[in-house]
Amino acid sequence: MTGIKRTLAVIAALMSAAAAAGCGSGDSSSAVTTVPKVEVNDTDLIEAIPDDAQKEILWMGTYDLNPAEGADKSVEMTLFNNKGGTVKFSQVSDGEKFDKLASAIMSQKDVPDIFKYEWLAFPSQVLKDMYQPVDSIVDFSDPLWADVAETADQFVLNGKHYVAPISFSVGTLFMYDHALIESEALDDPYELYVNGEWNWDSWYDLMTTFVENAPAGVQRYGINGWFQTQVIQQTGKTMVTYDGETFESNLNDPDIERAENLLYDLGKNNLVYTEWGGTAKQVLKDGDILFYCMGPWAMTGRNGPQDGDDWRVVPVPSDPNTDEKYMTSDMLAYMWVKGSTADEAVKTWYECCRIAQTSDEYQANGKEKFLNANPNWTEEMYNVLQEASSSEYKQVFDYGYGISPVMSQDNASEDGNCITRKLYEFTNKQDENGHQYTWSELREAYSATVNTELDKINQAVKDYKG
């Protein structure tokens, strides 16, 4: 086993997305995308599910963990099947998933065994008794889990772990057209990244030059997509902190203010295309937007480079004031739902997922599967994804996304943006009246609400502990 290079979670999701993208309402001959199958050997490092134990686990989610028609089975699913386990899929839409989960738990009918970790899981949904601690089925001192023990300790309540991290994948990447970079005689961001020079300053300079060099009558932009949160978290700071006992506001941190001022300048100087542009293929096709920032789902399969494209990817540019590497982490974990009794099967599922992240052999399988599904991604691009998702980067989580609907759920407010999202993004955008908030204005507007919500959650934690 080696240090973790945490990409398989991304790979599995991307392969599922690529397969789903082939299922449209048009020509049925193109409805299924078939990729070469990669053989995955079994392992004796994980025990089979005991014969007298429940072997099927119920997964409630928006996508199936089992392979779609024509798609290759994930490494973890192959191993789990080999150990006697199967996964039954209970499909829910994104908008109804939390209500469906709560209803199942309350009625104790069709209670899922596992549910995907999302921001609201901790602390909000843990405090609502929707999940059970994993300490009885996960030993974080075991070599299989040792590399994620420090992160697991960030999700402890009343001395118990509620999250068993499977893997960490970079939340977003920057994709760009290398041919456009060359035609504009700009420094290549990938080369800047390799040379340790890819940071806020070099990024800002590239976008400014690109926009200023627009031909007459052509409107250019530096970037489109979701990057604001990731840029701010390159400081290593978050809006809400947690010391294991108390959740506290961090809105007065000077590094957050510095990052927010950068985003304000990007917006004021018209470097950002603020409308939803779609996927990488849609945003980059016309050559009037230099960078596209989004999760890998939006730049792979049919969403990414096609035959003849010369595209590349780089991580989110770093804060030039720090040498530390930070990643806005997209953590893959499966919450163990309250009421589930499939402890042996869930334990085995966790272990199959984890070993897929720690074995050189399975990592090689995962790489082959990814490149089969994404033939227009180069090995260099894949390596950037892998490196940006590696343990060289410190994982950044903002507990603000898990506090309450007001803080965490977009649909809980009239404008569709939760407060935590507003704090990260609104210095970079204009509101419906054309006003762009300074960080001072934004902080003043929402500090009182943040403090109120934190007071509530801290009281709930005290009540939970008894």
C-alpha positions as a Markdown table, in Angstrom:
| # | Residue | x | y | z |
|---|---|---|---|---|
| 1 | Met | 0.0 | 0.0 | 0.0 |
| 2 | Thr | 1.2 | 3.5 | -0.7 |
| 3 | Gly | 0.2 | 7.1 | 0.1 |
| 4 | Ile | -3.2 | 8.0 | -1.2 |
| 5 | Lys | -3.7 | 9.4 | -4.7 |
| 6 | Arg | -7.3 | 10.1 | -4.3 |
| 7 | Thr | -9.0 | 9.9 | -7.7 |
| 8 | Leu | -11.1 | 6.8 | -7.9 |
| 9 | Ala | -14.2 | 8.5 | -6.5 |
| 10 | Val | -14.0 | 11.0 | -9.2 |
| 11 | Ile | -13.4 | 8.3 | -11.8 |
| 12 | Ala | -16.4 | 6.3 | -10.8 |
| 13 | Ala | -18.6 | 9.3 | -10.8 |
| 14 | Leu | -17.3 | 10.4 | -14.2 |
| 15 | Met | -17.8 | 7.0 | -15.7 |
| 16 | Ser | -21.3 | 7.0 | -14.5 |
| 17 | Ala | -21.9 | 10.5 | -15.8 |
| 18 | Ala | -20.4 | 9.5 | -19.2 |
| 19 | Ala | -22.7 | 6.5 | -19.4 |
| 20 | Ala | -25.7 | 8.6 | -18.4 |
| 21 | Ala | -24.8 | 11.2 | -21.0 |
| 22 | Gly | -25.3 | 8.6 | -23.6 |
| 23 | Cys | -28.9 | 8.1 | -22.6 |
| 24 | Gly | -30.9 | 10.8 | -24.4 |
| 25 | Ser | -34.1 | 11.0 | -26.3 |
| 26 | Gly | -32.6 | 11.1 | -29.7 |
| 27 | Asp | -31.1 | 8.4 | -31.8 |
| 28 | Ser | -31.3 | 5.2 | -29.9 |
| 29 | Ser | -28.2 | 3.8 | -31.6 |
| 30 | Ser | -26.1 | 6.2 | -29.5 |
| 31 | Ala | -28.0 | 5.7 | -26.3 |
| 32 | Val | -25.3 | 3.5 | -24.7 |
| 33 | Thr | -21.7 | 4.2 | -24.5 |
| 34 | Thr | -19.5 | 1.1 | -24.3 |
| 35 | Val | -16.0 | 1.3 | -23.0 |
| 36 | Pro | -13.4 | -1.5 | -22.8 |
| 37 | Lys | -13.6 | -3.5 | -19.6 |
| 38 | Val | -10.6 | -3.6 | -17.2 |
| 39 | Glu | -10.0 | -6.7 | -15.3 |
| 40 | Val | -9.8 | -6.2 | -11.5 |
| 41 | Asn | -8.1 | -8.9 | -9.4 |
| 42 | Asp | -9.6 | -9.9 | -6.0 |
| 43 | Thr | -7.8 | -9.1 | -2.7 |
| 44 | Asp | -7.2 | -11.2 | 0.4 |
| 45 | Leu | -6.7 | -8.1 | 2.5 |
| 46 | Ile | -10.5 | -7.8 | 3.0 |
| 47 | Glu | -12.5 | -10.6 | 4.5 |
| 48 | Ala | -15.7 | -11.8 | 2.9 |
| 49 | Ile | -19.0 | -10.9 | 4.5 |
| 50 | Pro | -19.9 | -13.7 | 7.0 |
| 51 | Asp | -22.5 | -16.2 | 5.7 |
| 52 | Asp | -24.9 | -15.4 | 8.5 |
| 53 | Ala | -24.8 | -11.7 | 7.9 |
| 54 | Gln | -26.9 | -9.4 | 5.7 |
| 55 | Lys | -25.1 | -9.2 | 2.4 |
| 56 | Glu | -27.2 | -6.6 | 0.5 |
| 57 | Ile | -27.0 | -3.0 | 1.4 |
| 58 | Leu | -29.6 | -0.4 | 0.4 |
| 59 | Trp | -28.1 | 2.8 | -1.2 |
| 60 | Met | -30.3 | 5.8 | -1.4 |
| 61 | Gly | -28.9 | 8.3 | -3.9 |
| 62 | Thr | -29.3 | 10.3 | -7.1 |
| 63 | Tyr | -27.2 | 7.8 | -9.1 |
| 64 | Asp | -26.6 | 4.1 | -9.1 |
| 65 | Leu | -23.4 | 2.6 | -7.7 |
| 66 | Asn | -23.9 | -0.3 | -10.0 |
| 67 | Pro | -22.7 | 0.1 | -13.6 |
| 68 | Ala | -25.0 | 1.4 | -16.3 |
| 69 | Glu | -25.5 | -0.6 | -19.4 |
| 70 | Gly | -22.3 | -0.6 | -21.4 |
| 71 | Ala | -20.2 | 1.0 | -18.6 |
| 72 | Asp | -17.4 | -0.7 | -16.8 |
| 73 | Lys | -18.0 | -1.7 | -13.2 |
| 74 | Ser | -16.0 | 0.3 | -10.6 |
| 75 | Val | -13.1 | -1.3 | -8.8 |
| 76 | Glu | -14.9 | -1.1 | -5.4 |
| 77 | Met | -18.1 | -2.6 | -6.7 |
| 78 | Thr | -16.1 | -5.5 | -8.3 |
| 79 | Leu | -14.4 | -6.2 | -5.0 |
| 80 | Phe | -17.6 | -5.9 | -3.0 |
| 81 | Asn | -19.3 | -8.4 | -5.3 |
| 82 | Asn | -16.4 | -10.7 | -4.9 |
| 83 | Lys | -16.8 | -10.6 | -1.1 |
| 84 | Gly | -20.4 | -11.6 | -1.4 |
| 85 | Gly | -22.0 | -8.1 | -1.2 |
| 86 | Thr | -24.6 | -6.5 | -3.5 |
| 87 | Val | -26.0 | -3.0 | -3.6 |
| 88 | Lys | -29.7 | -2.3 | -4.1 |
| 89 | Phe | -30.4 | 1.2 | -5.5 |
| 90 | Ser | -33.2 | 3.4 | -4.1 |
| 91 | Gln | -33.3 | 6.4 | -6.5 |
| 92 | Val | -34.2 | 9.9 | -5.3 |
| 93 | Ser | -34.0 | 13.3 | -7.0 |
| 94 | Asp | -31.6 | 15.9 | -5.7 |
| 95 | Gly | -34.4 | 18.1 | -4.4 |
| 96 | Glu | -36.2 | 15.3 | -2.5 |
| 97 | Lys | -33.3 | 13.2 | -1.2 |
| 98 | Phe | -33.1 | 14.6 | 2.4 |
| 99 | Asp | -36.9 | 14.5 | 2.8 |
| 100 | Lys | -37.0 | 10.9 | 1.6 |
| 101 | Leu | -34.2 | 9.9 | 3.9 |
| 102 | Ala | -35.8 | 11.6 | 6.9 |
| 103 | Ser | -39.2 | 9.9 | 6.1 |
| 104 | Ala | -37.6 | 6.5 | 5.8 |
| 105 | Ile | -35.8 | 6.9 | 9.2 |
| 106 | Met | -39.0 | 8.1 | 10.9 |
| 107 | Ser | -41.2 | 5.4 | 9.5 |
| 108 | Gln | -38.5 | 2.7 | 9.8 |
| 109 | Lys | -39.6 | 1.5 | 6.4 |
| 110 | Asp | -37.1 | 0.9 | 3.6 |
| 111 | Val | -34.3 | 2.5 | 5.7 |
| 112 | Pro | -31.2 | 2.8 | 3.5 |
| 113 | Asp | -28.0 | 1.5 | 4.9 |
| 114 | Ile | -25.8 | 4.1 | 3.3 |
| 115 | Phe | -26.3 | 7.7 | 2.1 |
| 116 | Lys | -23.7 | 9.9 | 0.5 |
| 117 | Tyr | -21.9 | 12.4 | 2.7 |
| 118 | Glu | -22.9 | 15.9 | 1.9 |
| 119 | Trp | -22.3 | 19.2 | 3.7 |
| 120 | Leu | -25.5 | 19.1 | 5.8 |
| 121 | Ala | -24.5 | 15.8 | 7.2 |
| 122 | Phe | -22.2 | 17.3 | 9.8 |
| 123 | Pro | -23.2 | 18.6 | 12.2 |
| 124 | Ser | -26.8 | 19.4 | 11.3 |
| 125 | Gln | -28.1 | 15.9 | 10.3 |
| 126 | Val | -26.0 | 14.1 | 12.9 |
| 127 | Leu | -27.7 | 16.3 | 15.5 |
| 128 | Lys | -31.1 | 15.3 | 14.1 |
| 129 | Asp | -30.2 | 11.6 | 14.7 |
| 130 | Met | -30.1 | 10.7 | 11.0 |
| 131 | Tyr | -26.8 | 8.8 | 11.1 |
| 132 | Gln | -25.0 | 6.5 | 13.5 |
| 133 | Pro | -21.3 | 6.6 | 14.4 |
| 134 | Val | -18.9 | 4.4 | 12.5 |
| 135 | Asp | -16.4 | 3.5 | 15.3 |
| 136 | Ser | -17.9 | 0.0 | 15.6 |
| 137 | Ile | -17.0 | -0.9 | 12.0 |
| 138 | Val | -14.0 | 1.3 | 11.3 |
| 139 | Asp | -10.7 | 1.2 | 13.1 |
| 140 | Phe | -8.9 | 4.4 | 12.2 |
| 141 | Ser | -5.6 | 3.0 | 13.6 |
| 142 | Asp | -5.7 | 0.3 | 11.0 |
| 143 | Pro | -3.2 | 0.9 | 8.1 |
| 144 | Leu | -6.2 | 0.9 | 5.7 |
| 145 | Trp | -7.6 | 4.0 | 7.4 |
| 146 | Ala | -4.5 | 5.7 | 8.9 |
| 147 | Asp | -4.1 | 8.2 | 6.2 |
| 148 | Val | -7.6 | 9.6 | 6.7 |
| 149 | Ala | -7.7 | 9.4 | 10.5 |
| 150 | Glu | -6.8 | 13.1 | 10.8 |
| 151 | Thr | -9.6 | 14.2 | 8.6 |
| 152 | Ala | -12.1 | 11.8 | 10.3 |
| 153 | Asp | -11.2 | 13.6 | 13.6 |
| 154 | Gln | -12.7 | 16.8 | 12.1 |
| 155 | Phe | -16.1 | 15.1 | 12.2 |
| 156 | Val | -16.3 | 14.0 | 15.8 |
| 157 | Leu | -19.2 | 14.7 | 18.0 |
| 158 | Asn | -19.5 | 13.7 | 21.6 |
| 159 | Gly | -16.3 | 11.6 | 21.2 |
| 160 | Lys | -17.6 | 9.6 | 18.2 |
| 161 | His | -16.7 | 9.6 | 14.6 |
| 162 | Tyr | -19.5 | 10.0 | 12.1 |
| 163 | Val | -17.6 | 10.2 | 8.9 |
| 164 | Ala | -15.2 | 7.5 | 7.4 |
| 165 | Pro | -13.5 | 9.3 | 4.6 |
| 166 | Ile | -13.1 | 7.1 | 1.5 |
| 167 | Ser | -11.3 | 9.5 | -0.7 |
| 168 | Phe | -10.7 | 13.2 | -1.4 |
| 169 | Ser | -10.9 | 14.6 | -4.9 |
| 170 | Val | -10.3 | 18.1 | -6.0 |
| 171 | Gly | -13.6 | 20.0 | -6.0 |
| 172 | Thr | -12.8 | 22.0 | -9.2 |
| 173 | Leu | -10.2 | 22.3 | -11.9 |
| 174 | Phe | -9.4 | 25.0 | -14.4 |
| 175 | Met | -9.7 | 23.9 | -18.0 |
| 176 | Tyr | -8.5 | 25.9 | -20.9 |
| 177 | Asp | -7.7 | 25.7 | -24.6 |
| 178 | His | -4.0 | 25.4 | -25.0 |
| 179 | Ala | -4.2 | 26.3 | -28.7 |
| 180 | Leu | -5.8 | 29.6 | -27.7 |
| 181 | Ile | -3.1 | 30.2 | -25.2 |
| 182 | Glu | -0.5 | 29.7 | -27.9 |
| 183 | Ser | -2.3 | 31.9 | -30.5 |
| 184 | Glu | -2.5 | 34.7 | -27.9 |
| 185 | Ala | 1.2 | 34.3 | -27.0 |
| 186 | Leu | 0.3 | 33.9 | -23.3 |
| 187 | Asp | 2.3 | 31.9 | -20.7 |
| 188 | Asp | 1.0 | 28.4 | -20.5 |
| 189 | Pro | -0.8 | 27.9 | -17.1 |
| 190 | Tyr | 0.3 | 24.2 | -17.1 |
| 191 | Glu | 4.0 | 25.2 | -17.4 |
| 192 | Leu | 3.5 | 27.8 | -14.7 |
| 193 | Tyr | 2.0 | 25.1 | -12.5 |
| 194 | Val | 4.9 | 22.7 | -13.2 |
| 195 | Asn | 7.3 | 25.5 | -12.3 |
| 196 | Gly | 5.5 | 26.4 | -9.1 |
| 197 | Glu | 4.4 | 29.8 | -10.5 |
| 198 | Trp | 0.7 | 29.2 | -10.9 |
| 199 | Asn | -0.9 | 31.6 | -8.3 |
| 200 | Trp | -3.4 | 34.4 | -8.0 |
| 201 | Asp | -0.9 | 36.9 | -9.6 |
| 202 | Ser | -0.1 | 34.9 | -12.7 |
| 203 | Trp | -3.7 | 34.0 | -13.2 |
| 204 | Tyr | -4.9 | 37.6 | -12.9 |
| 205 | Asp | -2.2 | 38.8 | -15.3 |
| 206 | Leu | -3.2 | 36.2 | -17.9 |
| 207 | Met | -6.9 | 37.0 | -17.8 |
| 208 | Thr | -6.2 | 40.8 | -17.9 |
| 209 | Thr | -4.0 | 40.5 | -21.0 |
| 210 | Phe | -6.4 | 38.2 | -22.7 |
| 211 | Val | -9.4 | 40.5 | -22.2 |
| 212 | Glu | -7.4 | 43.6 | -23.1 |
| 213 | Asn | -6.2 | 42.0 | -26.4 |
| 214 | Ala | -9.8 | 41.4 | -27.6 |
| 215 | Pro | -10.3 | 42.3 | -31.3 |
| 216 | Ala | -12.6 | 45.3 | -31.9 |
| 217 | Gly | -16.2 | 44.4 | -31.3 |
| 218 | Val | -15.4 | 41.2 | -29.4 |
| 219 | Gln | -16.3 | 40.8 | -25.7 |
| 220 | Arg | -13.9 | 38.6 | -23.8 |
| 221 | Tyr | -13.8 | 37.3 | -20.3 |
| 222 | Gly | -11.2 | 35.7 | -18.2 |
| 223 | Ile | -13.2 | 33.0 | -16.5 |
| 224 | Asn | -16.6 | 31.3 | -16.1 |
| 225 | Gly | -17.7 | 28.7 | -13.6 |
| 226 | Trp | -17.5 | 28.1 | -9.9 |
| 227 | Phe | -14.2 | 29.2 | -8.5 |
| 228 | Gln | -14.9 | 31.8 | -5.8 |
| 229 | Thr | -15.0 | 29.4 | -2.8 |
| 230 | Gln | -11.9 | 27.6 | -4.0 |
| 231 | Val | -9.9 | 30.8 | -4.5 |
| 232 | Ile | -10.7 | 32.0 | -1.0 |
| 233 | Gln | -9.9 | 28.6 | 0.6 |
| 234 | Gln | -6.5 | 28.7 | -1.0 |
| 235 | Thr | -5.7 | 30.8 | 2.1 |
| 236 | Gly | -6.5 | 27.7 | 4.2 |
| 237 | Lys | -9.2 | 29.7 | 5.9 |
| 238 | Thr | -13.0 | 29.1 | 6.1 |
| 239 | Met | -16.0 | 31.2 | 7.2 |
| 240 | Val | -16.8 | 28.9 | 10.1 |
| 241 | Thr | -14.3 | 27.0 | 12.3 |
| 242 | Tyr | -14.8 | 24.1 | 14.7 |
| 243 | Asp | -12.4 | 23.1 | 17.5 |
| 244 | Gly | -14.3 | 19.9 | 18.4 |
| 245 | Glu | -16.5 | 21.7 | 20.9 |
| 246 | Thr | -17.7 | 25.0 | 19.5 |
| 247 | Phe | -18.5 | 26.4 | 16.0 |
| 248 | Glu | -17.3 | 30.0 | 15.6 |
| 249 | Ser | -17.4 | 32.7 | 13.0 |
| 250 | Asn | -14.2 | 33.5 | 11.1 |
| 251 | Leu | -15.5 | 36.5 | 9.0 |
| 252 | Asn | -13.0 | 38.9 | 10.5 |
| 253 | Asp | -10.0 | 36.9 | 9.3 |
| 254 | Pro | -7.6 | 39.2 | 7.3 |
| 255 | Asp | -6.7 | 36.4 | 4.8 |
| 256 | Ile | -10.3 | 35.9 | 4.0 |
| 257 | Glu | -10.7 | 39.7 | 3.5 |
| 258 | Arg | -7.6 | 39.7 | 1.2 |
| 259 | Ala | -9.1 | 36.9 | -1.0 |
| 260 | Glu | -12.5 | 38.6 | -1.0 |
| 261 | Asn | -10.9 | 41.8 | -2.2 |
| 262 | Leu | -9.3 | 39.9 | -5.1 |
| 263 | Leu | -12.7 | 38.5 | -6.1 |
| 264 | Tyr | -14.2 | 42.0 | -5.9 |
| 265 | Asp | -11.5 | 43.3 | -8.3 |
| 266 | Leu | -12.1 | 40.4 | -10.8 |
| 267 | Gly | -15.7 | 41.4 | -10.9 |
| 268 | Lys | -15.2 | 45.1 | -11.1 |
| 269 | Asn | -12.8 | 44.7 | -14.0 |
| 270 | Asn | -15.2 | 42.5 | -16.0 |
| 271 | Leu | -13.0 | 39.5 | -16.0 |
| 272 | Val | -15.8 | 37.1 | -15.0 |
| 273 | Tyr | -18.6 | 35.8 | -17.2 |
| 274 | Thr | -21.2 | 35.5 | -14.4 |
| 275 | Glu | -24.0 | 33.7 | -16.3 |
| 276 | Trp | -24.2 | 29.9 | -16.3 |
| 277 | Gly | -22.2 | 28.9 | -19.4 |
| 278 | Gly | -22.8 | 25.2 | -19.2 |
| 279 | Thr | -20.1 | 22.6 | -19.5 |
| 280 | Ala | -16.5 | 23.0 | -20.6 |
| 281 | Lys | -17.4 | 22.1 | -24.2 |
| 282 | Gln | -20.0 | 24.8 | -24.3 |
| 283 | Val | -17.9 | 27.5 | -22.5 |
| 284 | Leu | -14.6 | 27.1 | -24.3 |
| 285 | Lys | -15.9 | 26.4 | -27.8 |
| 286 | Asp | -15.9 | 30.0 | -29.1 |
| 287 | Gly | -12.6 | 31.1 | -27.7 |
| 288 | Asp | -13.9 | 34.2 | -25.9 |
| 289 | Ile | -13.5 | 32.9 | -22.3 |
| 290 | Leu | -10.0 | 31.9 | -21.3 |
| 291 | Phe | -10.7 | 29.6 | -18.3 |
| 292 | Tyr | -13.5 | 27.3 | -17.3 |
| 293 | Cys | -13.7 | 26.2 | -13.6 |
| 294 | Met | -15.9 | 23.5 | -12.5 |
| 295 | Gly | -15.9 | 20.0 | -11.1 |
| 296 | Pro | -14.4 | 17.2 | -13.3 |
| 297 | Trp | -18.0 | 16.0 | -14.1 |
| 298 | Ala | -18.4 | 19.1 | -16.3 |
| 299 | Met | -15.2 | 18.6 | -18.3 |
| 300 | Thr | -15.1 | 14.8 | -19.0 |
| 301 | Gly | -17.0 | 12.5 | -21.3 |
| 302 | Arg | -19.2 | 14.5 | -23.7 |
| 303 | Asn | -18.8 | 17.6 | -21.5 |
| 304 | Gly | -15.1 | 17.8 | -22.2 |
| 305 | Pro | -12.5 | 17.9 | -25.0 |
| 306 | Gln | -13.5 | 16.1 | -28.2 |
| 307 | Asp | -11.4 | 14.8 | -31.1 |
| 308 | Gly | -9.0 | 17.5 | -32.3 |
| 309 | Asp | -9.2 | 19.7 | -29.2 |
| 310 | Asp | -5.9 | 20.7 | -27.5 |
| 311 | Trp | -7.1 | 21.3 | -23.9 |
| 312 | Arg | -5.3 | 21.2 | -20.6 |
| 313 | Val | -6.2 | 21.5 | -16.9 |
| 314 | Val | -4.5 | 23.0 | -13.9 |
| 315 | Pro | -5.5 | 23.3 | -10.2 |
| 316 | Val | -7.1 | 26.4 | -8.8 |
| 317 | Pro | -4.3 | 29.0 | -8.5 |
| 318 | Ser | -2.7 | 29.2 | -5.1 |
| 319 | Asp | -2.4 | 32.1 | -2.7 |
| 320 | Pro | 0.9 | 33.7 | -3.4 |
| 321 | Asn | 1.3 | 34.5 | 0.4 |
| 322 | Thr | 1.6 | 30.9 | 1.4 |
| 323 | Asp | 3.7 | 27.9 | 0.4 |
| 324 | Glu | 1.1 | 25.4 | 1.8 |
| 325 | Lys | -1.0 | 23.5 | -0.7 |
| 326 | Tyr | -4.7 | 23.6 | 0.0 |
| 327 | Met | -7.6 | 21.8 | -1.7 |
| 328 | Thr | -11.3 | 22.6 | -1.4 |
| 329 | Ser | -12.0 | 19.0 | -0.8 |
| 330 | Asp | -14.8 | 17.0 | -2.4 |
| 331 | Met | -14.8 | 14.2 | 0.1 |
| 332 | Leu | -16.3 | 10.9 | -0.8 |
| 333 | Ala | -17.9 | 9.2 | 2.2 |
| 334 | Tyr | -21.0 | 7.1 | 2.9 |
| 335 | Met | -22.9 | 7.9 | 6.0 |
| 336 | Trp | -24.1 | 5.0 | 8.0 |
| 337 | Val | -27.8 | 5.6 | 8.3 |
| 338 | Lys | -29.5 | 5.4 | 11.7 |
| 339 | Gly | -31.5 | 2.2 | 11.9 |
| 340 | Ser | -29.3 | 0.2 | 9.5 |
| 341 | Thr | -28.3 | -3.2 | 10.9 |
| 342 | Ala | -26.2 | -4.3 | 8.0 |
| 343 | Asp | -23.0 | -3.6 | 9.9 |
| 344 | Glu | -20.9 | -6.4 | 8.3 |
| 345 | Ala | -21.9 | -5.5 | 4.8 |
| 346 | Val | -21.4 | -1.7 | 5.3 |
| 347 | Lys | -18.0 | -2.5 | 6.9 |
| 348 | Thr | -17.0 | -4.5 | 3.9 |
| 349 | Trp | -18.3 | -1.8 | 1.5 |
| 350 | Tyr | -16.2 | 0.8 | 3.3 |
| 351 | Glu | -13.1 | -1.4 | 3.1 |
| 352 | Cys | -13.6 | -2.2 | -0.6 |
| 353 | Cys | -13.9 | 1.5 | -1.4 |
| 354 | Arg | -10.8 | 2.4 | 0.7 |
| 355 | Ile | -8.5 | -0.3 | -0.7 |
| 356 | Ala | -9.4 | 1.0 | -4.1 |
| 357 | Gln | -7.7 | 4.2 | -3.0 |
| 358 | Thr | -4.6 | 2.7 | -1.4 |
| 359 | Ser | -3.5 | -0.1 | -3.7 |
| 360 | Asp | -1.1 | 0.7 | -6.6 |
| 361 | Glu | -2.7 | -2.1 | -8.6 |
| 362 | Tyr | -6.2 | -0.7 | -8.2 |
| 363 | Gln | -5.0 | 2.8 | -8.8 |
| 364 | Ala | -3.6 | 1.6 | -12.1 |
| 365 | Asn | -7.0 | 0.0 | -12.9 |
| 366 | Gly | -8.7 | 3.2 | -12.1 |
| 367 | Lys | -6.4 | 5.2 | -14.4 |
| 368 | Glu | -7.0 | 2.8 | -17.2 |
| 369 | Lys | -10.8 | 3.0 | -16.7 |
| 370 | Phe | -10.7 | 6.8 | -16.7 |
| 371 | Leu | -8.6 | 7.2 | -19.9 |
| 372 | Asn | -10.7 | 4.6 | -21.6 |
| 373 | Ala | -13.8 | 6.6 | -20.8 |
| 374 | Asn | -12.1 | 9.9 | -21.6 |
| 375 | Pro | -9.8 | 9.3 | -24.7 |
| 376 | Asn | -9.3 | 13.1 | -25.2 |
| 377 | Trp | -7.8 | 13.6 | -21.8 |
| 378 | Thr | -4.0 | 13.2 | -21.9 |
| 379 | Glu | -1.9 | 11.5 | -19.2 |
| 380 | Glu | -0.6 | 14.9 | -18.2 |
| 381 | Met | -4.2 | 16.1 | -17.6 |
| 382 | Tyr | -5.0 | 13.0 | -15.6 |
| 383 | Asn | -1.8 | 13.5 | -13.6 |
| 384 | Val | -2.9 | 17.0 | -12.7 |
| 385 | Leu | -6.2 | 15.7 | -11.5 |
| 386 | Gln | -4.4 | 13.0 | -9.5 |
| 387 | Glu | -1.8 | 15.4 | -8.0 |
| 388 | Ala | -4.4 | 18.0 | -7.0 |
| 389 | Ser | -6.3 | 15.3 | -5.2 |
| 390 | Ser | -3.3 | 13.9 | -3.4 |
| 391 | Ser | -2.3 | 13.9 | 0.3 |
| 392 | Glu | 0.2 | 16.6 | -0.6 |
| 393 | Tyr | -2.7 | 19.0 | -0.3 |
| 394 | Lys | -4.4 | 19.9 | 3.0 |
| 395 | Gln | -8.1 | 19.3 | 2.9 |
| 396 | Val | -10.3 | 22.3 | 3.5 |
| 397 | Phe | -13.9 | 21.9 | 4.8 |
| 398 | Asp | -16.2 | 24.8 | 5.8 |
| 399 | Tyr | -18.5 | 23.8 | 8.6 |
| 400 | Gly | -20.7 | 26.7 | 7.6 |
| 401 | Tyr | -22.2 | 24.5 | 4.9 |
| 402 | Gly | -23.4 | 22.0 | 7.5 |
| 403 | Ile | -24.9 | 24.3 | 10.1 |
| 404 | Ser | -28.5 | 24.9 | 9.2 |
| 405 | Pro | -30.8 | 25.4 | 6.1 |
| 406 | Val | -30.3 | 29.2 | 6.4 |
| 407 | Met | -26.5 | 28.8 | 6.3 |
| 408 | Ser | -26.4 | 25.7 | 4.1 |
| 409 | Gln | -29.3 | 25.1 | 1.8 |
| 410 | Asp | -29.6 | 27.2 | -1.3 |
| 411 | Asn | -33.4 | 26.8 | -1.6 |
| 412 | Ala | -33.9 | 28.1 | 2.0 |
| 413 | Ser | -33.7 | 31.7 | 0.8 |
| 414 | Glu | -35.7 | 33.7 | -1.6 |
| 415 | Asp | -32.8 | 34.3 | -4.0 |
| 416 | Gly | -31.8 | 30.6 | -4.0 |
| 417 | Asn | -28.4 | 31.2 | -2.3 |
| 418 | Cys | -27.5 | 30.0 | 1.2 |
| 419 | Ile | -25.6 | 32.5 | 3.4 |
| 420 | Thr | -22.4 | 30.5 | 3.3 |
| 421 | Arg | -22.5 | 30.6 | -0.5 |
| 422 | Lys | -23.2 | 34.3 | -0.5 |
| 423 | Leu | -20.2 | 35.0 | 1.7 |
| 424 | Tyr | -18.0 | 33.2 | -0.7 |
| 425 | Glu | -19.4 | 34.4 | -4.0 |
| 426 | Phe | -21.2 | 37.7 | -3.7 |
| 427 | Thr | -18.1 | 40.0 | -3.8 |
| 428 | Asn | -17.6 | 38.7 | -7.3 |
| 429 | Lys | -21.2 | 39.2 | -8.6 |
| 430 | Gln | -23.8 | 41.9 | -9.0 |
| 431 | Asp | -27.2 | 41.5 | -7.4 |
| 432 | Glu | -30.5 | 42.1 | -9.1 |
| 433 | Asn | -30.0 | 45.8 | -8.8 |
| 434 | Gly | -26.6 | 45.8 | -10.4 |
| 435 | His | -24.8 | 46.3 | -7.1 |
| 436 | Gln | -21.5 | 44.4 | -6.3 |
| 437 | Tyr | -20.9 | 44.0 | -2.6 |
| 438 | Thr | -17.5 | 44.9 | -1.1 |
| 439 | Trp | -16.4 | 42.4 | 1.6 |
| 440 | Ser | -17.1 | 45.0 | 4.3 |
| 441 | Glu | -20.7 | 45.4 | 3.0 |
| 442 | Leu | -21.2 | 41.7 | 2.7 |
| 443 | Arg | -19.8 | 40.9 | 6.1 |
| 444 | Glu | -21.9 | 43.6 | 7.7 |
| 445 | Ala | -25.0 | 42.3 | 6.0 |
| 446 | Tyr | -24.7 | 38.7 | 7.2 |
| 447 | Ser | -22.6 | 38.7 | 10.4 |
| 448 | Ala | -25.6 | 38.9 | 12.8 |
| 449 | Thr | -27.4 | 36.0 | 11.0 |
| 450 | Val | -24.2 | 33.9 | 11.1 |
| 451 | Asn | -23.8 | 34.5 | 14.8 |
| 452 | Thr | -27.4 | 33.6 | 15.5 |
| 453 | Glu | -27.2 | 30.4 | 13.6 |
| 454 | Leu | -23.9 | 29.5 | 15.3 |
| 455 | Asp | -25.5 | 30.2 | 18.7 |
| 456 | Lys | -28.3 | 27.8 | 17.8 |
| 457 | Ile | -26.0 | 25.0 | 16.6 |
| 458 | Asn | -23.8 | 25.3 | 19.6 |
| 459 | Gln | -26.8 | 25.0 | 21.9 |
| 460 | Ala | -27.9 | 21.9 | 19.9 |
| 461 | Val | -24.5 | 20.4 | 20.4 |
| 462 | Lys | -24.7 | 20.9 | 24.2 |
| 463 | Asp | -28.2 | 19.4 | 24.3 |
| 464 | Tyr | -27.0 | 16.4 | 22.2 |
| 465 | Lys | -24.2 | 15.7 | 24.6 |
| 466 | Gly | -26.6 | 15.9 | 27.5 |
